[in-house]
Amino acid sequence: MLTEKQLNRLNKLLSTRKFKFKGQIIPDLPESMNSDIDYEFKIDGYKKMTSVGEEYNYALLNVVITGLNDRFSQLLFTPENNEQGKMIAKSFENRLYKFYSDLNLAMTNFLRIFDSDVRTTIDSLTFDIKEPENITESRMSRLAIRTTVKDIVNVLKNGEPGTFYFPGEDGEEYIFTNLPFGYSVQLYIEIDNEIETFEVNALAEENDIIKIAILLNPKTLRRNFYNIIGELNEVIAHELEHLYQYFKGEHTYKYQPKKSFKYYTQPHEIGAQRAGFRRVAKLRKLPFNDVVRDWFETHKEIHGLKDDEMEEVIQIIING
């Protein structure tokens, strides 16, 4: 058993460390459902406990879960606030003994560097999950956007029409560590030899599919390429935000207002617009406000807002 002075020093060291648990938290589940959990811990003291008829001093571990980096852990420990979410969490509640045992063993093995005879028990386990403002703020979601854009651009360079599936044609999904969902992309390229610019439209569906339609003229593709890449970054960030909203139960696909002003001022649509414009601002190193205003000025045929309505939507996005 460590002295009080040694324990204080150890807790000071532990306060600077972040730990990660990776593995199975429920027995007999497939490997694809393994968890990726961040945590911190300290020792609150010691307590005499009996094991195999003898008393030992057990270190009391105070554990704080700080990150749930996989979808299963999120469903289990921070279920959606609806009956289905609560039911999923409840169904696994009594099967977490393996997780607690393995987590305790991981901490014991670490502490044996300082006390080879240490015995431990988890005395307190709490959660301090800091959720980002939106999914596109995380480094890994930026990687998701870059990867998706790169795959689309590789096909787009040929300027050929057709339907394309990413990351593959057999139902594969993009999987990124910090995204709590997988997703796939269906790309539709159409040719119009009369247009001078291009059109990009996108839609995220609740089954984790992003559909993107691009109308282009192969003759003007080269000079429009820079702007097409910017537009793809914006729409993919926008639609990923919608997928995140679906995942959290904040948005459903059932109802879309017919009037443009009502559509563009929906809370979930404002959030997705901010995500998309923020991505373009970072990509091009431009002021966020300028990116917002430029999009609404150059896409009047798409949004169909009156000038006063457009200005109100811009102000909501910028100041909201």
C-alpha contacts under 8 A as a table, 3 or more apart, distances in Angstrom:
res1	aa1	res2	aa2	distance
1	M	57	N	7.06
1	M	115	D	7.21
1	M	117	D	7.76
1	M	118	V	6.78
2	L	5	K	7.95
2	L	6	Q	5.71
2	L	7	L	5.84
2	L	115	D	7.23
3	T	6	Q	5.12
3	T	7	L	6.05
4	E	7	L	5.02
4	E	8	N	6.19
5	K	8	N	5.23
5	K	9	R	6.39
6	Q	9	R	5.15
6	Q	10	L	6.16
7	L	10	L	5.02
7	L	11	N	6.11
7	L	43	I	7.57
8	N	11	N	5.16
8	N	12	K	6.17
9	R	12	K	5.07
9	R	13	L	6.36
10	L	13	L	5.04
10	L	14	L	6.15
11	N	14	L	4.85
11	N	15	S	6.09
11	N	42	K	5.58
11	N	43	I	6.62
12	K	15	S	5.24
12	K	16	T	7.07
13	L	16	T	5.58
13	L	17	R	6.89
14	L	17	R	5.13
14	L	18	K	7.97
14	L	40	E	7.63
14	L	41	F	6.80
14	L	42	K	6.23
15	S	40	E	7.59
15	S	41	F	7.63
15	S	42	K	7.31
17	R	40	E	7.07
18	K	38	D	7.12
18	K	39	Y	6.30
18	K	40	E	5.56
19	F	38	D	5.77
19	F	39	Y	5.24
19	F	40	E	5.92
20	K	36	D	7.08
20	K	37	I	5.63
20	K	38	D	4.50
20	K	39	Y	6.08
21	F	35	S	7.44
21	F	36	D	5.86
21	F	37	I	5.06
21	F	38	D	6.33
21	F	39	Y	7.61
21	F	103	L	7.07
22	K	34	N	6.92
22	K	35	S	5.42
22	K	36	D	4.65
22	K	37	I	6.43
23	G	34	N	4.86
23	G	35	S	5.28
23	G	36	D	6.93
24	Q	27	P	6.85
24	Q	29	L	7.35
24	Q	31	E	7.26
24	Q	33	M	7.30
24	Q	34	N	4.68
24	Q	35	S	6.08
24	Q	99	F	7.23
25	I	34	N	6.99
25	I	35	S	6.71
25	I	96	L	6.44
25	I	98	K	5.94
25	I	99	F	4.38
26	I	29	L	6.24
26	I	92	F	7.75
26	I	95	R	6.13
26	I	96	L	5.97
26	I	97	Y	7.99
26	I	98	K	6.36
26	I	99	F	6.76
27	P	95	R	7.58
27	P	98	K	6.81
29	L	33	M	6.57
29	L	34	N	7.93
30	P	33	M	5.70
30	P	34	N	7.41
31	E	34	N	5.32
33	M	72	F	6.35
34	N	72	F	7.87
35	S	69	N	7.49
35	S	70	D	5.95
35	S	72	F	6.93
35	S	73	S	6.10
36	D	68	L	6.44
36	D	69	N	5.28
36	D	70	D	5.80
36	D	73	S	7.67
37	I	65	I	7.27
37	I	66	T	7.73
37	I	67	G	5.58
37	I	68	L	4.91
37	I	69	N	5.97
37	I	70	D	7.76
37	I	73	S	7.69
38	D	65	I	6.02
38	D	66	T	5.40
38	D	67	G	4.58
38	D	68	L	6.55
38	D	69	N	7.78
39	Y	63	V	6.96
39	Y	64	V	5.56
39	Y	65	I	4.31
39	Y	66	T	5.12
39	Y	67	G	6.75
40	E	63	V	5.90
40	E	64	V	5.29
40	E	65	I	6.57
40	E	66	T	7.14
41	F	61	L	6.58
41	F	62	N	5.41
41	F	63	V	4.35
41	F	64	V	6.07
42	K	61	L	5.85
42	K	62	N	5.37
42	K	63	V	6.81
43	I	59	A	6.31
43	I	60	L	5.56
43	I	61	L	4.78
43	I	62	N	6.06
44	D	59	A	7.47
44	D	60	L	5.49
44	D	61	L	6.20
44	D	62	N	6.37
45	G	59	A	5.90
45	G	60	L	5.53
45	G	61	L	8.00
46	Y	57	N	5.96
46	Y	58	Y	5.35
46	Y	59	A	4.56
46	Y	60	L	5.58
47	K	57	N	5.49
47	K	58	Y	5.30
47	K	59	A	6.68
47	K	60	L	6.95
48	K	55	E	6.17
48	K	56	Y	5.43
48	K	57	N	4.53
48	K	58	Y	6.07
49	M	55	E	5.41
49	M	56	Y	5.55
49	M	57	N	6.39
49	M	58	Y	6.53
50	T	53	G	6.02
50	T	54	E	5.24
50	T	55	E	4.32
50	T	56	Y	6.25
51	S	54	E	5.33
51	S	55	E	6.26
51	S	56	Y	7.21
56	Y	119	R	7.80
57	N	119	R	7.00
58	Y	118	V	7.21
58	Y	119	R	4.95
58	Y	120	T	4.93
58	Y	121	T	6.44
59	A	118	V	7.20
59	A	119	R	6.12
59	A	120	T	4.60
59	A	121	T	6.33
60	L	120	T	6.18
60	L	121	T	5.51
60	L	122	I	6.04
60	L	123	D	5.29
61	L	120	T	6.86
61	L	121	T	6.04
61	L	122	I	4.73
61	L	123	D	5.36
61	L	124	S	6.57
62	N	122	I	6.51
62	N	123	D	5.93
62	N	124	S	4.76
62	N	125	L	6.20
63	V	122	I	7.15
63	V	124	S	5.93
63	V	125	L	4.70
63	V	126	T	6.43
64	V	125	L	5.72
64	V	126	T	4.91
64	V	127	F	5.42
64	V	128	D	6.57
65	I	68	L	7.80
65	I	125	L	7.39
65	I	126	T	6.20
65	I	127	F	4.69
65	I	128	D	6.03
65	I	129	I	7.09
66	T	127	F	6.20
66	T	128	D	5.02
66	T	129	I	4.93
66	T	130	K	7.26
67	G	128	D	7.75
67	G	129	I	5.64
67	G	130	K	7.57
68	L	71	R	7.90
68	L	73	S	5.95
68	L	74	Q	5.85
68	L	129	I	7.55
69	N	73	S	7.42
69	N	74	Q	7.57
69	N	177	T	6.40
69	N	178	N	5.54
69	N	179	L	7.66
69	N	180	P	7.14
70	D	73	S	5.72
70	D	74	Q	6.46
70	D	177	T	6.88
70	D	178	N	7.15
70	D	179	L	7.61
70	D	180	P	5.75
71	R	74	Q	5.13
71	R	75	L	6.20
71	R	180	P	4.68
71	R	181	F	6.47
72	F	75	L	5.15
72	F	76	L	6.13
73	S	76	L	5.00
73	S	77	F	5.86
73	S	78	T	7.72
74	Q	77	F	5.44
74	Q	78	T	5.14
74	Q	79	P	6.47
74	Q	180	P	7.78
75	L	78	T	5.72
75	L	79	P	4.59
75	L	80	E	7.00
75	L	85	G	6.84
75	L	88	I	7.20
75	L	89	A	6.67
76	L	79	P	5.79
76	L	88	I	6.83
76	L	89	A	4.64
76	L	92	F	7.37
77	F	89	A	6.86
79	P	85	G	4.84
79	P	86	K	5.99
79	P	88	I	7.63
79	P	89	A	6.33
80	E	84	Q	7.69
80	E	85	G	4.66
80	E	86	K	6.96
80	E	248	K	6.37
80	E	249	G	6.96
81	N	85	G	6.26
81	N	86	K	6.98
82	N	85	G	5.39
82	N	86	K	6.29
83	E	86	K	5.20
83	E	87	M	6.01
84	Q	87	M	5.05
84	Q	88	I	6.27
85	G	88	I	5.29
85	G	89	A	6.42
86	K	89	A	5.23
86	K	90	K	6.03
87	M	90	K	5.07
87	M	91	S	6.09
88	I	91	S	5.32
88	I	92	F	6.85
89	A	92	F	5.63
89	A	93	E	6.15
90	K	93	E	4.99
90	K	94	N	7.93
91	S	94	N	7.47
92	F	95	R	5.35
92	F	96	L	6.96
93	E	96	L	6.22
94	N	97	Y	7.41
95	R	98	K	7.28
96	L	99	F	5.29
96	L	100	Y	6.44
97	Y	100	Y	5.23
97	Y	101	S	5.99
98	K	101	S	5.08
98	K	102	D	5.95
99	F	102	D	5.22
99	F	103	L	5.87
100	Y	103	L	5.12
100	Y	104	N	5.97
100	Y	122	I	7.80
101	S	104	N	5.17
101	S	105	L	6.17
102	D	105	L	5.00
102	D	106	A	6.18
103	L	106	A	5.13
103	L	107	M	6.47
104	N	107	M	5.28
104	N	108	T	6.12
104	N	120	T	7.02
104	N	121	T	6.58
104	N	122	I	6.48
105	L	108	T	4.92
105	L	109	N	6.10
106	A	109	N	5.29
106	A	110	F	6.44
107	M	110	F	5.09
107	M	111	L	6.19
108	T	111	L	5.13
108	T	112	R	6.18
108	T	118	V	7.02
108	T	119	R	6.81
108	T	120	T	6.17
109	N	112	R	5.26
109	N	113	I	7.39
110	F	113	I	5.93
111	L	114	F	5.53
111	L	115	D	6.22
111	L	116	S	7.69
111	L	118	V	7.09
112	R	115	D	4.63
112	R	116	S	4.34
112	R	117	D	6.76
112	R	118	V	6.17
113	I	116	S	6.39
115	D	118	V	5.46
122	I	125	L	7.03
132	P	135	I	6.50
132	P	137	E	6.59
132	P	138	S	7.35
133	E	137	E	7.03
134	N	137	E	5.89
134	N	241	E	6.89
134	N	271	G	7.85
134	N	275	A	7.33
135	I	138	S	6.19
135	I	141	S	6.62
135	I	179	L	7.41
135	I	240	L	7.57
135	I	241	E	6.09
135	I	244	Y	6.61
136	T	139	R	7.84
136	T	141	S	5.33
136	T	142	R	6.35
136	T	237	A	6.50
136	T	240	L	7.61
136	T	241	E	6.84
136	T	275	A	6.21
136	T	279	R	7.78
137	E	141	S	7.14
137	E	142	R	7.58
138	S	141	S	5.40
138	S	142	R	6.65
138	S	178	N	7.36
139	R	142	R	5.26
139	R	143	L	6.51
140	M	143	L	4.89
140	M	144	A	6.29
140	M	176	F	6.53
140	M	177	T	6.80
140	M	178	N	5.70
140	M	179	L	7.30
141	S	144	A	4.77
141	S	145	I	6.31
141	S	176	F	7.43
141	S	178	N	6.94
141	S	179	L	6.58
142	R	145	I	5.08
142	R	146	R	6.18
143	L	146	R	5.07
143	L	147	T	5.98
144	A	147	T	5.22
144	A	148	T	6.12
144	A	174	Y	7.79
144	A	176	F	6.74
145	I	148	T	5.26
145	I	149	V	6.06
145	I	233	N	6.52
145	I	236	I	6.31
145	I	237	A	6.41
146	R	149	V	5.23
146	R	150	K	6.03
146	R	233	N	7.55
147	T	150	K	5.14
147	T	151	D	6.28
148	T	151	D	5.23
148	T	152	I	6.31
148	T	166	F	7.89
148	T	236	I	7.94
149	V	152	I	5.16
149	V	153	V	6.02
149	V	229	I	7.26
149	V	232	L	6.36
149	V	233	N	6.57
149	V	236	I	7.88
150	K	153	V	5.11
150	K	154	N	6.22
151	D	154	N	5.31
151	D	155	V	6.84
151	D	166	F	7.50
151	D	167	P	7.87
152	I	155	V	5.38
152	I	156	L	6.06
152	I	187	L	7.77
153	V	156	L	4.73
153	V	157	K	6.05
153	V	229	I	7.56
154	N	157	K	5.67
154	N	158	N	7.83
155	V	158	N	6.09
155	V	159	G	7.77
156	L	159	G	5.44
156	L	160	E	7.24
159	G	216	L	7.94
159	G	217	N	7.89
159	G	218	P	5.34
159	G	221	L	7.33
160	E	189	I	7.25
160	E	190	E	7.97
160	E	191	I	7.64
160	E	218	P	7.88
161	P	188	Y	7.48
161	P	189	I	4.74
161	P	190	E	5.05
161	P	191	I	6.12
162	G	188	Y	5.93
162	G	189	I	5.36
162	G	190	E	6.91
163	T	186	Q	7.12
163	T	187	L	5.63
163	T	188	Y	4.65
163	T	189	I	6.49
164	F	169	E	7.72
164	F	186	Q	5.90
164	F	187	L	5.02
164	F	188	Y	6.54
165	Y	168	G	5.49
165	Y	169	E	5.24
165	Y	184	S	7.48
165	Y	185	V	5.82
165	Y	186	Q	4.81
165	Y	187	L	6.27
166	F	169	E	6.81
166	F	172	E	7.51
166	F	173	E	7.48
166	F	174	Y	7.91
166	F	184	S	5.77
166	F	185	V	5.01
166	F	186	Q	6.50
166	F	187	L	7.93
167	P	172	E	6.04
167	P	173	E	6.10
167	P	174	Y	6.25
167	P	184	S	6.50
167	P	185	V	7.20
168	G	171	G	6.53
168	G	172	E	5.44
168	G	173	E	7.63
169	E	172	E	7.03
171	G	184	S	7.62
172	E	184	S	6.92
173	E	182	G	5.54
173	E	183	Y	5.01
173	E	184	S	4.85
174	Y	182	G	5.45
174	Y	183	Y	5.35
174	Y	184	S	6.04
175	I	179	L	7.38
175	I	181	F	7.25
175	I	182	G	4.95
175	I	183	Y	7.16
176	F	179	L	5.48
176	F	182	G	7.40
177	T	180	P	7.67
179	L	182	G	7.30
180	P	244	Y	7.87
180	P	247	F	7.87
181	F	208	D	7.71
181	F	244	Y	7.85
181	F	247	F	7.47
182	G	208	D	6.89
183	Y	208	D	4.82
183	Y	209	I	5.68
183	Y	210	I	7.37
184	S	208	D	6.60
184	S	209	I	5.01
184	S	210	I	6.30
185	V	209	I	5.66
185	V	210	I	4.78
185	V	211	K	5.81
185	V	212	I	7.37
186	Q	209	I	7.19
186	Q	210	I	6.28
186	Q	211	K	4.79
186	Q	212	I	6.22
187	L	211	K	6.04
187	L	212	I	4.89
187	L	213	A	5.93
187	L	214	I	7.72
188	Y	211	K	7.84
188	Y	212	I	6.19
188	Y	213	A	4.64
188	Y	214	I	6.20
189	I	213	A	5.98
189	I	214	I	4.92
189	I	215	L	6.04
189	I	216	L	7.62
190	E	213	A	7.64
190	E	214	I	6.19
190	E	215	L	4.81
190	E	216	L	6.47
191	I	215	L	5.78
191	I	216	L	5.27
191	I	217	N	5.71
191	I	218	P	7.31
192	D	195	I	6.04
192	D	215	L	6.70
192	D	216	L	5.85
192	D	217	N	5.22
193	N	216	L	7.67
193	N	217	N	4.93
193	N	218	P	7.16
193	N	219	K	7.41
194	E	217	N	7.03
195	I	198	F	7.02
195	I	216	L	7.23
195	I	217	N	6.14
196	E	217	N	6.93
196	E	220	T	6.33
197	T	216	L	6.97
197	T	217	N	7.35
197	T	220	T	6.99
197	T	224	N	6.63
198	F	214	I	7.26
198	F	215	L	5.58
198	F	216	L	4.72
198	F	217	N	7.06
198	F	224	N	7.56
198	F	228	I	7.65
199	E	213	A	7.94
199	E	214	I	5.62
199	E	215	L	5.03
199	E	216	L	6.71
200	V	212	I	7.09
200	V	213	A	5.78
200	V	214	I	4.64
200	V	215	L	6.61
200	V	228	I	7.84
200	V	231	E	7.11
200	V	232	L	7.53
201	N	212	I	5.73
201	N	213	A	5.21
201	N	214	I	6.59
201	N	235	V	7.68
202	A	210	I	6.97
202	A	211	K	5.48
202	A	212	I	4.32
202	A	213	A	6.26
202	A	235	V	6.39
202	A	236	I	7.90
202	A	239	E	7.36
203	L	210	I	5.70
203	L	211	K	5.19
203	L	212	I	6.60
203	L	239	E	6.56
204	A	208	D	7.00
204	A	209	I	5.90
204	A	210	I	4.41
204	A	211	K	6.32
204	A	239	E	5.33
204	A	240	L	7.51
204	A	242	H	6.53
204	A	243	L	6.50
205	E	208	D	5.77
205	E	209	I	5.39
205	E	210	I	6.33
205	E	211	K	7.91
205	E	243	L	7.43
205	E	253	Y	7.06
206	E	209	I	7.17
206	E	243	L	6.90
206	E	246	Y	6.27
206	E	252	T	7.53
206	E	253	Y	6.72
208	D	243	L	6.38
210	I	239	E	6.84
216	L	220	T	7.83
216	L	221	L	6.82
217	N	220	T	5.50
217	N	221	L	5.98
218	P	221	L	4.95
218	P	222	R	7.80
219	K	222	R	7.43
220	T	223	R	5.74
220	T	224	N	6.31
221	L	224	N	5.14
221	L	225	F	5.83
222	R	225	F	5.32
223	R	226	Y	7.35
224	N	227	N	5.53
224	N	228	I	6.16
225	F	228	I	5.00
225	F	229	I	6.21
226	Y	229	I	5.33
226	Y	230	G	6.45
227	N	230	G	5.02
227	N	231	E	6.13
228	I	231	E	5.01
228	I	232	L	6.11
229	I	232	L	5.07
229	I	233	N	6.27
230	G	233	N	5.19
230	G	234	E	6.35
230	G	280	V	6.33
230	G	283	L	7.95
231	E	234	E	5.06
231	E	235	V	6.20
232	L	235	V	5.26
232	L	236	I	5.98
233	N	236	I	5.45
233	N	237	A	6.12
233	N	276	G	7.17
233	N	279	R	6.73
233	N	280	V	6.51
234	E	237	A	5.37
234	E	238	H	6.06
234	E	275	A	7.87
234	E	276	G	4.21
234	E	277	F	6.02
234	E	279	R	6.24
234	E	280	V	5.88
235	V	238	H	4.86
235	V	239	E	6.01
235	V	276	G	6.12
236	I	239	E	5.13
236	I	240	L	5.95
236	I	276	G	7.27
237	A	240	L	5.19
237	A	241	E	6.28
237	A	272	A	7.58
237	A	275	A	5.93
237	A	276	G	4.74
237	A	279	R	6.69
238	H	241	E	5.31
238	H	242	H	6.65
238	H	272	A	4.61
238	H	273	Q	5.88
238	H	274	R	7.77
238	H	275	A	5.64
238	H	276	G	4.46
239	E	242	H	4.92
239	E	243	L	6.32
239	E	272	A	6.90
240	L	243	L	4.98
240	L	244	Y	6.24
241	E	244	Y	5.02
241	E	245	Q	6.24
241	E	271	G	7.46
241	E	272	A	5.31
241	E	275	A	6.74
242	H	245	Q	4.88
242	H	246	Y	6.21
242	H	251	H	7.55
242	H	268	H	7.31
242	H	269	E	7.97
242	H	272	A	6.24
243	L	246	Y	4.99
243	L	247	F	6.14
244	Y	247	F	4.94
244	Y	248	K	6.26
245	Q	248	K	5.18
245	Q	249	G	6.09
245	Q	250	E	5.05
245	Q	251	H	5.45
245	Q	268	H	7.34
246	Y	249	G	5.03
246	Y	250	E	6.05
246	Y	251	H	5.25
246	Y	252	T	6.29
247	F	250	E	7.73
248	K	251	H	7.92
249	G	252	T	7.24
250	E	268	H	7.56
251	H	268	H	6.60
252	T	255	Y	7.48
253	Y	256	Q	7.67
256	Q	263	Y	6.75
257	P	260	S	7.41
257	P	262	K	6.07
257	P	263	Y	5.26
258	K	262	K	7.62
258	K	263	Y	7.02
259	K	262	K	5.52
259	K	263	Y	6.27
260	S	263	Y	5.02
260	S	264	Y	6.11
260	S	303	H	6.46
260	S	304	G	6.24
260	S	305	L	6.01
261	F	264	Y	5.35
261	F	265	T	6.16
261	F	305	L	6.39
261	F	309	E	6.44
261	F	310	M	7.94
261	F	313	V	7.70
262	K	265	T	5.35
262	K	266	Q	6.39
263	Y	266	Q	5.68
263	Y	269	E	7.39
264	Y	269	E	6.03
264	Y	270	I	6.70
264	Y	313	V	6.98
265	T	269	E	6.60
265	T	270	I	6.06
265	T	313	V	6.50
265	T	316	I	7.94
266	Q	269	E	5.16
266	Q	270	I	6.17
267	P	270	I	5.15
267	P	271	G	6.30
268	H	271	G	5.16
268	H	272	A	6.31
269	E	272	A	5.08
269	E	273	Q	6.04
270	I	273	Q	5.09
270	I	274	R	6.20
270	I	316	I	7.85
270	I	317	I	6.21
271	G	274	R	5.24
271	G	275	A	6.31
272	A	275	A	5.02
272	A	276	G	6.25
273	Q	276	G	5.20
273	Q	277	F	6.12
273	Q	317	I	7.45
274	R	277	F	5.25
274	R	278	R	5.83
274	R	317	I	6.34
275	A	278	R	5.20
275	A	279	R	6.30
276	G	279	R	5.23
276	G	280	V	6.59
277	F	280	V	5.14
277	F	281	A	6.14
277	F	288	F	6.85
277	F	291	V	6.28
277	F	292	V	6.14
278	R	281	A	5.06
278	R	282	K	6.26
278	R	288	F	6.22
279	R	282	K	5.29
279	R	283	L	6.07
280	V	283	L	4.93
280	V	284	R	5.99
280	V	285	K	7.96
280	V	286	L	7.90
280	V	291	V	7.19
281	A	284	R	5.44
281	A	285	K	5.42
281	A	286	L	4.82
281	A	287	P	6.06
281	A	288	F	5.31
281	A	291	V	6.23
282	K	285	K	4.99
282	K	286	L	6.83
283	L	286	L	7.99
286	L	290	D	7.03
286	L	291	V	6.88
287	P	290	D	5.36
287	P	291	V	6.52
288	F	291	V	5.21
288	F	292	V	6.37
288	F	318	I	7.91
289	N	292	V	5.24
289	N	293	R	6.26
289	N	318	I	6.23
290	D	293	R	5.25
290	D	294	D	5.93
291	V	294	D	5.17
291	V	295	W	6.21
292	V	295	W	5.42
292	V	296	F	6.58
292	V	314	I	6.72
292	V	317	I	7.81
292	V	318	I	7.63
293	R	296	F	5.38
293	R	297	E	6.15
293	R	314	I	6.57
294	D	297	E	5.12
294	D	298	T	6.11
295	W	298	T	5.31
295	W	299	H	5.88
296	F	299	H	5.24
296	F	300	K	6.15
296	F	303	H	7.55
296	F	310	M	7.10
296	F	314	I	7.80
297	E	300	K	6.05
299	H	302	I	5.33
299	H	303	H	6.41
300	K	303	H	5.40
300	K	304	G	5.55
300	K	305	L	6.88
301	E	304	G	5.56
305	L	309	E	5.76
305	L	310	M	5.41
306	K	309	E	5.13
306	K	310	M	5.92
307	D	310	M	5.04
307	D	311	E	6.25
308	D	311	E	5.17
308	D	312	E	6.33
309	E	312	E	5.11
309	E	313	V	6.26
310	M	313	V	5.19
310	M	314	I	6.17
311	E	314	I	5.07
311	E	315	Q	6.21
312	E	315	Q	5.14
312	E	316	I	6.28
313	V	316	I	5.10
313	V	317	I	6.28
314	I	317	I	5.22
314	I	318	I	6.12
315	Q	318	I	5.10
315	Q	319	N	5.71
315	Q	320	G	7.48
316	I	319	N	5.37
316	I	320	G	4.89
317	I	320	G	5.50
